[in-house]
Amino acid sequence: MSPPCSAGNGGAEGVVVASVRRRSPAAAAGLYAGDRIVAINGTPLRDAIDFQFYAADDRLRLTVERDDHARRVQVTRQGSDLGLELVPPRPRDIATCANKCVFCFIHQNPRGLRTSLYVKDDDFRLSFLHGNYITLSDLDEAALERIEAQRLSPLYISVHATDPSLRHALLGRPRHGAEILPRMERLARAGIRMHAQIVLCPDWNDGGHLARTVGDLERLHPHVTTTAIVPVGLTRHRERLPELRLLTADEARRLVVTIEQWQQRCLATLGSRFVFAADEIYLQAQAPLPEADAYEGFPVAEDGIGLVRRFEDELDRALGRVGPARTPRKVTVVTGALYGPRLERWLSPLVSRGVDAHVVSVPNDFFGRTITVAGLLTGQDIQRHLAGLDRLGDEVLVPAVAVRDGDGVFLDDVTPADLARDLGVPVRVVEPSARALLRALLG
């Protein structure tokens, strides 16, 4: 079952069913979309974490509210999947972040975007359920006790620096100044696994500060399972925000060397490389990517650690099996400025199979040209850039990471249908896998 989201912060609000899969235990029990499950085996539910925690038994007695009437429903589990999805939380039900981090991307959003893009969550439930990173700075004793009691593991922790005064400055000097290491040590004693993240801000938490942070976290291994180092992202909308800068190419190259040295040390002492650099750092440094086994199972791939290696290995295998296109095709492939040249080299062999894949690296004018990843491309930037090209071919492929799950809308609320209408060419949204990309290229 895909992990549901929380549905409330306090009280026995329960969880709401979003959908029920046919021929599943939930369907056999008579559950329907819209049902509110308020208790399991007599225990009231606060949110989706309670649901997961108390729904582990083979036989469940659910208290369900439907049409303002309570009823009892018996569910017999068959394996791990009950066959239902839960409604995600409303923005007002999410614990929001009280910090004002100097690098916070949400503070760098332009005005006029949809409301959900301005929600700064710092909710331990979303960290457990979805891998969202949290600072731990606003957790009260009740939340810490709940994490320990329900063994909510793994959690994803925004560390950035372990020096208390430096971290306080990076978080924007919040009212709550709880030190990070004592809280992580407490969670480690409770057996909670953690994945740590460091957003690297040159001249702030690099150099000796970075070495100290990695060393402090290293001592908490294996409870701190990984430490990810990711580069700061800066948009052009930074009015009245602290002065920050990006890594230079030379700094990225030196950082890659340093991280590889740390990995060798950790591999010898911990049995794990432990500290990992984001793909963006390797690409900016124009350094070779580590081999797949160096990512140790890709535990934090969603944080941009190893996604490129995994994609390119899959692409390499798929290209070896793919045959010619049924009819010759010319296709425009949209991606971000950082990865475009590399993707173009990978797709060039398709010409011999009858597919002319024209990779277009779209510059990001909406957020600023320092933003080079495909996931932050907007519909208007794609439209503006492609409109100036001579021939787009039979189809335009855009990455699914640039559109919102569910309704497929770009960050600026442009839809793929809007894009197709303006360009006069069919537009297809493609999932970020080599197999999906090759299927789309071959038509």
C-alpha positions as CSV (number, residue, x, y, z in Angstrom):
1,M,0.0,0.0,0.0
2,S,1.3,3.4,-0.9
3,P,1.9,5.4,2.3
4,P,-1.0,7.7,3.2
5,C,-0.6,11.1,4.7
6,S,-1.7,12.4,8.0
7,A,-5.2,13.8,8.4
8,G,-5.0,15.9,11.5
9,N,-2.7,17.0,14.3
10,G,-4.7,16.5,17.4
11,G,-7.8,14.7,18.7
12,A,-9.3,11.5,17.4
13,E,-10.0,13.0,13.9
14,G,-9.3,9.7,12.1
15,V,-8.3,9.2,8.5
16,V,-10.4,9.5,5.4
17,V,-10.4,6.9,2.6
18,A,-9.5,8.3,-0.8
19,S,-9.9,5.2,-2.8
20,V,-10.4,1.4,-2.5
21,R,-8.9,-1.1,-4.9
22,R,-11.2,-3.6,-6.3
23,R,-11.0,-7.2,-5.0
24,S,-8.9,-6.1,-2.0
25,P,-9.5,-6.8,1.7
26,A,-10.8,-3.2,2.1
27,A,-13.3,-3.7,-0.7
28,A,-14.4,-7.1,0.7
29,A,-15.1,-5.4,4.0
30,G,-17.3,-2.9,2.3
31,L,-15.1,0.2,2.7
32,Y,-15.7,3.1,0.3
33,A,-14.0,6.3,-0.7
34,G,-15.1,9.1,1.7
35,D,-15.4,6.8,4.7
36,R,-13.7,8.2,7.8
37,I,-11.9,5.6,9.9
38,V,-11.9,6.9,13.5
39,A,-10.7,3.9,15.4
40,I,-9.0,0.5,15.0
41,N,-9.7,-2.3,17.5
42,G,-11.1,0.4,19.9
43,T,-8.1,2.7,19.7
44,P,-8.9,6.2,18.4
45,L,-6.9,7.4,15.4
46,R,-5.2,10.8,15.2
47,D,-3.7,10.5,11.8
48,A,-2.2,8.1,9.2
49,I,0.7,7.1,11.4
50,D,-1.7,5.8,14.0
51,F,-3.5,4.0,11.2
52,Q,-0.4,2.2,10.1
53,F,0.7,1.5,13.6
54,Y,-2.6,0.0,14.8
55,A,-3.6,-1.7,11.5
56,A,-0.7,-4.2,11.6
57,D,-2.9,-7.0,13.0
58,D,-4.4,-9.7,10.8
59,R,-7.9,-9.0,11.9
60,L,-9.1,-5.4,12.3
61,R,-12.3,-4.0,13.8
62,L,-12.7,-0.5,12.2
63,T,-15.0,2.1,13.5
64,V,-16.1,4.0,10.4
65,E,-18.2,7.2,10.0
66,R,-20.2,7.3,6.8
67,D,-23.1,9.8,6.1
68,D,-22.9,11.0,9.8
69,H,-23.5,7.4,11.0
70,A,-20.9,5.3,12.8
71,R,-20.6,1.6,11.9
72,R,-18.3,-1.3,12.6
73,V,-16.3,-2.9,9.8
74,Q,-14.3,-6.1,10.0
75,V,-11.2,-6.4,7.8
76,T,-9.1,-9.5,7.4
77,R,-5.6,-8.7,6.2
78,Q,-4.1,-10.7,3.3
79,G,-0.5,-9.9,3.3
80,S,0.7,-6.3,3.9
81,D,-1.8,-4.5,1.5
82,L,-5.3,-3.6,2.7
83,G,-6.0,-2.1,-0.7
84,L,-6.9,1.5,0.3
85,E,-5.4,4.9,-0.1
86,L,-6.0,7.8,2.4
87,V,-6.7,11.4,1.7
88,P,-3.6,13.5,2.0
89,P,-3.5,16.3,4.7
90,R,-4.9,19.7,4.3
91,P,-2.2,22.4,4.5
92,R,-3.6,23.7,7.8
93,D,-3.2,20.2,9.3
94,I,0.6,20.1,8.6
95,A,3.0,21.2,11.2
96,T,4.8,24.1,9.6
97,C,8.3,25.3,10.0
98,A,9.0,28.2,12.3
99,N,12.6,28.6,11.0
100,K,13.7,31.2,8.4
101,C,16.6,29.3,6.9
102,V,18.9,31.5,4.9
103,F,18.7,29.1,2.0
104,C,15.0,28.2,2.2
105,F,13.7,27.7,-1.4
106,I,10.1,28.6,-0.4
107,H,11.3,32.1,0.6
108,Q,12.7,32.4,-3.0
109,N,9.4,31.6,-4.7
110,P,7.9,34.5,-6.8
111,R,4.5,35.8,-5.9
112,G,1.3,34.4,-7.4
113,L,2.0,30.7,-7.3
114,R,-0.6,28.3,-5.8
115,T,-0.9,28.3,-2.1
116,S,0.5,24.8,-1.5
117,L,3.9,26.0,-2.9
118,Y,4.3,28.3,0.1
119,V,3.7,25.7,2.8
120,K,6.9,25.1,4.8
121,D,6.4,21.7,6.5
122,D,8.4,20.6,9.5
123,D,6.2,17.6,10.3
124,F,7.8,14.5,11.7
125,R,4.8,12.5,10.3
126,L,5.6,13.5,6.8
127,S,9.2,12.7,7.3
128,F,8.3,9.2,8.3
129,L,5.7,8.7,5.7
130,H,7.2,10.5,2.7
131,G,10.8,11.2,3.4
132,N,10.4,15.0,3.9
133,Y,13.3,16.5,5.8
134,I,12.7,18.1,9.2
135,T,14.9,20.2,11.4
136,L,13.8,18.7,14.8
137,S,14.0,22.3,16.2
138,D,10.2,22.6,16.9
139,L,9.5,19.1,18.3
140,D,8.0,19.1,21.7
141,E,8.4,16.4,24.3
142,A,5.1,14.7,23.3
143,A,6.2,14.4,19.7
144,L,9.6,13.0,20.7
145,E,7.9,10.4,23.0
146,R,5.5,9.4,20.2
147,I,8.4,8.9,17.7
148,E,10.1,6.7,20.3
149,A,6.9,4.8,21.3
150,Q,5.8,4.1,17.7
151,R,9.4,3.6,16.5
152,L,8.9,6.0,13.6
153,S,11.9,5.1,11.5
154,P,13.6,6.1,9.3
155,L,13.4,9.9,9.8
156,Y,15.0,12.4,7.5
157,I,16.8,15.2,9.3
158,S,17.9,18.6,8.0
159,V,21.2,19.1,9.9
160,H,23.3,21.6,7.9
161,A,25.7,22.1,10.7
162,T,26.3,20.6,14.2
163,D,28.0,23.7,15.6
164,P,25.1,25.2,17.6
165,S,25.7,28.9,16.8
166,L,26.3,28.2,13.1
167,R,23.2,26.1,12.8
168,H,21.2,28.7,14.6
169,A,22.4,31.3,12.1
170,L,21.6,29.0,9.1
171,L,18.1,28.4,10.5
172,G,17.5,32.2,10.6
173,R,18.0,32.5,14.4
174,P,14.6,31.0,15.3
175,R,12.9,31.4,18.7
176,H,13.5,27.7,19.4
177,G,17.2,27.1,19.5
178,A,17.3,23.4,20.4
179,E,20.7,21.9,19.6
180,I,20.6,19.1,16.9
181,L,23.1,16.6,18.3
182,P,21.4,15.9,21.7
183,R,18.1,15.3,19.9
184,M,19.7,13.0,17.4
185,E,21.6,11.2,20.1
186,R,18.3,10.6,22.0
187,L,16.6,9.2,18.8
188,A,19.7,7.0,18.3
189,R,19.3,5.6,21.8
190,A,15.7,4.8,21.0
191,G,16.8,2.8,17.9
192,I,15.5,5.3,15.4
193,R,17.3,5.3,12.0
194,M,18.0,8.7,10.5
195,H,19.2,10.1,7.2
196,A,20.9,13.4,7.6
197,Q,21.1,16.2,5.0
198,I,23.5,19.1,4.7
199,V,22.5,22.0,2.4
200,L,26.0,23.3,1.5
201,C,26.2,27.1,1.5
202,P,29.7,28.3,0.4
203,D,31.3,30.6,3.0
204,W,28.8,29.5,5.6
205,N,29.0,25.7,6.4
206,D,31.7,24.5,4.1
207,G,35.4,23.8,4.8
208,G,36.2,23.0,8.5
209,H,32.5,23.4,9.5
210,L,31.5,20.7,7.0
211,A,34.3,18.4,8.2
212,R,33.1,18.9,11.8
213,T,29.5,18.2,10.9
214,V,30.3,15.0,9.0
215,G,32.5,13.8,11.8
216,D,29.8,14.4,14.5
217,L,27.3,12.6,12.4
218,E,29.7,9.8,11.7
219,R,29.9,9.0,15.4
220,L,26.1,8.3,15.4
221,H,26.4,5.6,12.7
222,P,24.6,3.2,12.2
223,H,21.6,5.1,13.7
224,V,22.5,7.9,11.3
225,T,22.6,5.7,8.3
226,T,23.6,8.3,5.6
227,T,24.6,11.9,5.3
228,A,23.7,13.7,2.0
229,I,25.5,16.8,0.9
230,V,23.5,18.8,-1.5
231,P,24.3,22.2,-3.1
232,V,22.2,25.3,-2.2
233,G,19.7,26.3,-4.8
234,L,19.3,30.1,-5.4
235,T,16.6,31.7,-7.5
236,R,16.5,35.2,-8.8
237,H,13.8,36.1,-6.2
238,R,16.0,36.7,-3.2
239,E,15.1,40.3,-2.3
240,R,15.9,41.1,1.3
241,L,17.4,37.7,1.9
242,P,20.8,36.9,3.2
243,E,23.7,37.0,0.7
244,L,24.5,33.5,-0.6
245,R,26.4,32.2,-3.5
246,L,26.7,28.9,-5.5
247,L,29.6,26.5,-5.5
248,T,32.1,27.2,-8.3
249,A,33.2,24.4,-10.6
250,D,36.6,24.3,-8.9
251,E,35.0,24.1,-5.5
252,A,32.8,21.3,-6.7
253,R,35.8,19.4,-8.0
254,R,37.6,19.8,-4.7
255,L,34.5,18.8,-2.8
256,V,34.2,15.6,-4.8
257,V,37.8,14.6,-3.9
258,T,37.2,15.4,-0.2
259,I,34.0,13.3,-0.1
260,E,35.7,10.4,-1.8
261,Q,38.4,10.5,0.9
262,W,35.8,10.6,3.6
263,Q,34.0,7.7,2.0
264,Q,37.1,5.6,2.0
265,R,37.7,6.3,5.7
266,C,34.1,5.5,6.6
267,L,34.1,2.3,4.5
268,A,37.2,1.1,6.5
269,T,35.8,2.1,9.9
270,L,32.0,1.8,9.6
271,G,31.6,-0.6,6.7
272,S,29.7,2.0,4.8
273,R,30.6,5.0,2.7
274,F,28.1,7.0,4.9
275,V,28.5,10.4,3.2
276,F,27.2,11.0,-0.3
277,A,27.3,13.9,-2.7
278,A,24.3,15.0,-4.7
279,D,24.4,14.3,-8.5
280,E,24.4,18.1,-9.1
281,I,27.9,18.3,-7.5
282,Y,29.4,15.7,-9.8
283,L,27.8,17.2,-12.9
284,Q,29.0,20.7,-11.9
285,A,32.5,19.4,-11.3
286,Q,32.3,17.4,-14.6
287,A,33.6,14.5,-12.5
288,P,32.8,10.8,-13.2
289,L,29.8,9.5,-11.3
290,P,30.4,6.7,-8.8
291,E,29.5,3.2,-9.9
292,A,26.1,1.9,-8.8
293,D,27.5,-0.2,-5.9
294,A,29.0,2.9,-4.4
295,Y,25.5,4.2,-3.6
296,E,24.9,1.1,-1.4
297,G,21.4,0.5,-2.6
298,F,20.4,4.1,-3.3
299,P,18.7,4.7,0.1
300,V,18.4,8.5,-0.5
301,A,17.9,8.6,-4.3
302,E,14.9,10.9,-3.9
303,D,17.3,13.4,-2.4
304,G,19.2,13.5,-5.8
305,I,21.8,11.0,-4.6
306,G,22.5,8.5,-7.4
307,L,19.4,9.2,-9.6
308,V,21.6,9.9,-12.6
309,R,23.7,6.8,-12.1
310,R,20.6,4.6,-11.7
311,F,18.9,6.2,-14.8
312,E,22.0,5.9,-17.0
313,D,22.6,2.3,-16.0
314,E,19.0,1.5,-16.9
315,L,19.3,3.4,-20.1
316,D,22.5,1.6,-21.1
317,R,20.8,-1.8,-20.5
318,A,17.6,-0.7,-22.4
319,L,19.5,0.7,-25.4
320,G,21.2,-2.7,-25.8
321,R,17.8,-4.4,-26.2
322,V,15.8,-1.8,-28.2
323,G,15.1,-2.4,-31.9
324,P,14.4,0.2,-34.6
325,A,11.3,2.4,-34.6
326,R,8.4,1.2,-36.7
327,T,8.6,4.5,-38.7
328,P,11.3,7.2,-38.6
329,R,10.6,9.7,-35.9
330,K,11.9,13.1,-34.9
331,V,11.2,13.9,-31.2
332,T,12.1,16.9,-29.0
333,V,13.1,15.9,-25.5
334,V,12.9,18.7,-22.9
335,T,15.2,18.7,-19.9
336,G,17.1,21.1,-17.6
337,A,20.2,22.9,-18.4
338,L,22.5,20.9,-16.2
339,Y,21.7,17.4,-17.6
340,G,20.9,18.3,-21.2
341,P,24.3,17.8,-22.8
342,R,24.8,14.5,-21.0
343,L,21.4,13.2,-22.1
344,E,22.0,14.2,-25.7
345,R,25.2,12.0,-25.7
346,W,23.2,9.1,-24.3
347,L,20.4,9.3,-26.9
348,S,22.6,9.9,-30.0
349,P,22.8,6.1,-30.8
350,L,19.0,6.2,-31.5
351,V,19.7,7.8,-34.8
352,S,20.7,4.4,-36.2
353,R,17.4,3.0,-35.0
354,G,15.4,5.6,-36.9
355,V,14.8,8.1,-34.0
356,D,16.2,11.6,-34.2
357,A,16.0,12.7,-30.5
358,H,16.6,16.4,-30.3
359,V,17.5,17.2,-26.6
360,V,16.6,20.7,-25.6
361,S,18.1,22.2,-22.4
362,V,15.6,24.8,-21.4
363,P,17.0,27.7,-19.4
364,N,14.9,28.6,-16.4
365,D,13.9,32.2,-16.6
366,F,11.0,31.8,-14.2
367,F,13.2,31.1,-11.2
368,G,16.5,32.3,-12.7
369,R,19.2,30.7,-14.8
370,T,21.1,29.4,-11.7
371,I,18.3,26.8,-11.4
372,T,19.3,24.1,-13.8
373,V,17.2,21.0,-12.8
374,A,14.4,19.6,-14.9
375,G,12.0,19.3,-11.9
376,L,11.7,23.1,-11.6
377,L,11.0,23.9,-15.3
378,T,7.8,25.8,-15.9
379,G,5.4,25.5,-18.8
380,Q,5.9,29.1,-19.9
381,D,9.7,28.7,-20.0
382,I,9.3,25.5,-22.1
383,Q,6.9,27.3,-24.4
384,R,9.0,30.4,-24.8
385,H,12.2,28.4,-25.6
386,L,10.6,25.8,-27.9
387,A,8.6,28.5,-29.8
388,G,11.9,29.8,-31.2
389,L,13.0,26.5,-32.7
390,D,12.5,25.6,-36.3
391,R,11.0,22.2,-36.1
392,L,9.9,20.3,-33.1
393,G,9.2,17.0,-34.9
394,D,6.4,14.6,-34.2
395,E,6.2,15.1,-30.5
396,V,7.6,17.0,-27.5
397,L,8.5,14.9,-24.4
398,V,8.5,16.7,-21.1
399,P,9.7,15.2,-17.8
400,A,7.0,14.1,-15.3
401,V,9.1,15.6,-12.4
402,A,8.2,19.1,-13.7
403,V,4.4,18.5,-13.3
404,R,2.3,18.0,-10.2
405,D,1.1,14.5,-9.3
406,G,-2.6,14.0,-10.0
407,D,-3.4,16.7,-12.4
408,G,-0.1,17.1,-14.3
409,V,0.1,20.9,-14.0
410,F,3.5,22.8,-14.2
411,L,4.5,25.0,-11.3
412,D,3.1,28.0,-13.1
413,D,-0.3,26.3,-13.6
414,V,0.3,25.8,-17.3
415,T,-0.9,22.4,-18.4
416,P,0.7,20.0,-21.1
417,A,-2.5,20.6,-23.1
418,D,-1.8,24.4,-23.0
419,L,1.7,23.7,-24.2
420,A,0.6,21.5,-27.0
421,R,-1.9,24.1,-28.2
422,D,0.6,26.9,-28.2
423,L,3.4,24.8,-29.9
424,G,1.1,23.1,-32.4
425,V,2.7,19.7,-31.5
426,P,1.6,16.8,-29.3
427,V,3.1,17.0,-25.8
428,R,3.7,13.9,-23.8
429,V,4.6,13.7,-20.1
430,V,7.2,11.0,-19.5
431,E,8.0,9.3,-16.2
432,P,11.7,9.6,-15.1
433,S,12.8,6.1,-16.1
434,A,14.9,4.9,-19.1
435,R,12.2,2.4,-20.1
436,A,9.5,5.1,-20.2
437,L,11.7,7.5,-22.1
438,L,12.6,4.9,-24.8
439,R,9.0,3.8,-25.2
440,A,8.0,7.4,-25.8
441,L,10.9,8.0,-28.2
442,L,10.0,4.9,-30.2
443,G,6.4,5.9,-30.3
